[in-house]
Amino acid sequence: MGMTTLDLFPRSTPPIVDRMGPCAFVLRGFALPIAAELVRAVTAIDALAPFRHMETPGGFTMSVALTNCGDLGWTTDRRGYRYTTVDPVSNQHWPAMPATLRALARTVAITAGFGAFEPDACLVNRYLPGSRLSLHQDKNERDFDAPIVSVSLGMSAVFLFGGSARSDKTTRVPLHHGDVAIWGGEDRLRYHGVMPLKDAPHPLLGAQRINLTLRKAG
């Protein structure tokens, strides 16, 4: 899959790209030009649909706080994992996806060689020191042909990228402020997670990491 940088996020040099798999990449620092704008967008989303620690079907409370924006939002409780059109806390529609964020996801997808990408859901995760995300597959979406785009802001994290089974060996991939990961194609259903976050505050966001994961869910 070839790399093509679009004029929407012009750069004097091609992006630095690390490959995680045949169809999985990290575009280093790709979101840095709009990072401050994305942080402001997250603050606006939080004001309308505040971060919360959701319960898993097994009765565990997630260490990562989350919220959503877009036409659909990912939720979990004792009834299972699913997407909803409204926030179950407020019973209002999830906040609209910021145009800049949608444009970033489209640009990343084309830059990474996936072609057109129209995300309709963005899961926003907030990690504090010690927060982690266990290995899982993103399989609640209807469209597995579309890639997944994941934007990192704030403190650095170690992303675990595994195989088609939970027991498969994982690769540890450091993700820093402004990095954007994308995976799809034959890598779309690979297990992935995040190791417990180390307490190393970031100048812009302090002792937290924000992760925005964009998907075509509907």
VEXRO-594594 format. One record per residue (C-alpha): residue in three letters; x, y, z. Coordinates in steps of 0.25 Angstrom, whole numbers, padded with zeros to 4 digits, always signed. Each point is the difference from the previous one (the first is absolute). Last residue first. Layout:
<papas>
ALAXYZ/...
</papas>
This chain:
<papas>
GLY-0092+0007+0043/ALA+0013-0001+0007/LYS+0010+0007-0010/ARG+0011+0003+0011/LEU+0008+0011+0006/THR+0008-0002+0013/LEU+0003+0012+0008/ASN+0010-0002+0011/ILE+0003+0010+0011/ARG+0011-0002+0010/GLN+0001+0006+0014/ALA+0010+0005+0010/GLY+0001+0014-0006/LEU-0007+0003-0013/LEU+0009+0010-0008/PRO+0013-0002+0007/HIS-0001-0015+0002/PRO+0001-0007+0013/ALA+0008-0013+0002/ASP-0008-0009+0009/LYS+0001-0013-0008/LEU-0013-0005-0006/PRO-0003-0015+0002/MET+0002-0007-0014/VAL-0010+0003-0011/GLY-0008-0010-0009/HIS+0000-0007-0013/TYR-0006-0013-0006/ARG+0000-0001-0015/LEU-0013+0002-0007/ARG+0004+0010-0011/ASP+0014-0005-0003/GLU-0004-0007-0013/GLY-0006+0013-0005/GLY+0000+0011+0011/TRP+0010+0007+0010/ILE+0003+0014+0003/ALA+0008+0007+0011/VAL+0002+0015+0001/ASP+0011+0006+0008/GLY-0003+0014+0005/HIS+0005-0002+0015/HIS+0007-0013+0000/LEU-0003-0015-0002/PRO+0011-0011+0003/VAL-0003-0013-0007/ARG+0001-0013+0007/THR-0002-0012-0009/THR-0009-0011+0005/LYS+0001-0015+0000/ASP-0013-0008-0003/SER-0008-0004+0012/ARG-0012+0010-0003/ALA-0001-0006-0014/SER+0001+0007-0014/GLY+0013+0006+0004/GLY+0006+0011+0009/PHE+0002+0015+0001/LEU+0003+0005+0014/PHE+0001+0015+0000/VAL+0009+0006+0011/ALA-0004+0014+0004/SER+0005+0014-0001/MET-0007+0011+0008/GLY-0008+0010-0008/LEU-0007-0003-0013/SER-0001-0012-0008/VAL-0009-0002-0012/SER-0005-0014-0004/VAL-0006-0002-0014/ILE-0007-0014-0003/PRO-0001-0005-0014/ALA-0013-0002-0008/ASP-0002-0014-0006/PHE-0005-0005+0013/ASP-0013+0008-0001/ARG-0011-0004+0010/GLU+0008+0004+0012/ASN+0000-0008+0013/LYS+0013-0007-0003/ASP+0011+0009+0005/GLN+0008-0012+0006/HIS+0005+0000+0014/LEU+0013+0000+0009/SER-0002+0007+0013/LEU+0000+0015+0000/ARG+0008+0007+0011/SER+0000+0011+0011/GLY+0011+0001+0009/PRO+0002+0015-0002/LEU-0012+0006-0006/TYR-0006-0004-0013/ARG-0012+0007-0007/ASN-0006-0007-0012/VAL-0008+0007-0011/LEU-0008-0010-0009/CYS-0003+0006-0013/ALA-0011-0005-0009/ASP-0005+0003-0014/PRO+0013-0001-0007/GLU+0001+0003-0015/PHE+0012-0006-0006/ALA+0004+0001-0015/GLY+0013-0007-0004/PHE+0008-0010+0009/GLY+0014+0004-0004/ALA+0006+0006+0012/THR-0002+0014-0004/ILE-0014-0003-0005/ALA-0004-0005+0014/VAL+0008+0011+0007/THR-0007+0011-0008/ARG-0014-0006+0003/ALA+0003-0001+0015/LEU+0006+0015+0000/ALA-0013+0005-0007/ARG-0009-0007+0010/LEU+0008+0007+0011/THR+0000+0013-0006/ALA-0015-0001-0003/PRO-0003-0002+0015/MET-0009-0013+0002/ALA-0013+0005+0005/PRO-0003-0002+0015/TRP-0008-0013+0003/HIS-0015+0001-0001/GLN-0007+0002+0013/ASN-0005-0011+0010/SER+0009+0007+0010/VAL+0007-0012+0006/PRO-0003-0010-0011/ASP+0006+0010-0010/VAL-0008-0002-0013/THR+0003-0006-0014/THR+0005-0013+0007/TYR+0011-0010-0003/ARG+0001-0013+0007/TYR+0008-0008+0011/GLY-0009-0009+0009/ARG-0012+0001+0009/ARG+0008+0001+0013/ASP+0005+0014-0005/THR+0008+0005-0012/THR+0000+0011-0010/TRP+0005+0004-0013/GLY-0006+0013-0006/LEU-0007+0002-0014/ASP-0002+0013-0008/GLY+0012+0006+0005/CYS+0006+0003+0013/ASN+0003-0010+0012/THR+0004-0001+0015/LEU+0010-0008+0008/ALA+0007-0002+0013/VAL+0011-0011+0000/SER+0000-0009+0012/MET-0012-0007-0005/THR-0009-0005+0011/PHE-0002-0015+0000/GLY-0014-0006+0000/GLY+0003-0011-0010/PRO-0008+0008-0011/THR+0010+0011+0003/GLU-0004+0013+0008/MET+0003+0014-0005/HIS+0009+0010+0007/ARG-0005+0014-0005/PHE+0005+0012-0008/PRO-0011+0010-0001/ALA-0009+0001-0012/LEU-0003+0015-0003/ALA+0012+0006+0008/ASP+0009-0011-0004/ILE-0002+0002-0015/ALA+0004+0015+0002/THR+0012-0004+0007/VAL+0003-0011-0010/ALA-0001+0011-0011/ARG+0010+0009+0008/VAL+0010-0012+0000/LEU-0002-0002-0015/GLU+0003+0015-0003/ALA+0013-0001+0008/ALA+0004-0012-0008/ILE-0003+0006-0013/PRO+0015+0000-0006/LEU+0004-0012+0009/ALA-0010-0009-0006/PHE+0010-0007-0009/GLY+0011-0001+0011/ARG+0004-0014-0004/LEU-0009-0007-0010/VAL-0002-0014+0006/PHE-0004-0011-0009/ALA-0008-0013-0002/CYS-0003-0007-0014/PRO+0012-0010-0001/GLY+0003+0002+0015/MET+0005+0010+0010/ARG+0007+0009-0010/ASP+0006+0013+0005/VAL-0002+0012-0008/ILE+0007+0014+0000/PRO-0008+0009-0008/PRO+0005+0005-0013/THR+0008+0013+0000/SER-0004+0015-0001/ARG-0014-0003+0005/PRO-0014+0004-0004/PHE-0012-0005+0009/LEU-0012+0002-0010/ASP+0010-0001-0012/LEU+0000-0015+0001/THR+0012-0009+0003/THR+0001-0013-0008/MET+0005-0013+0006/GLY-0001-0013-0008/MET-0006-0013+0004/
</papas>
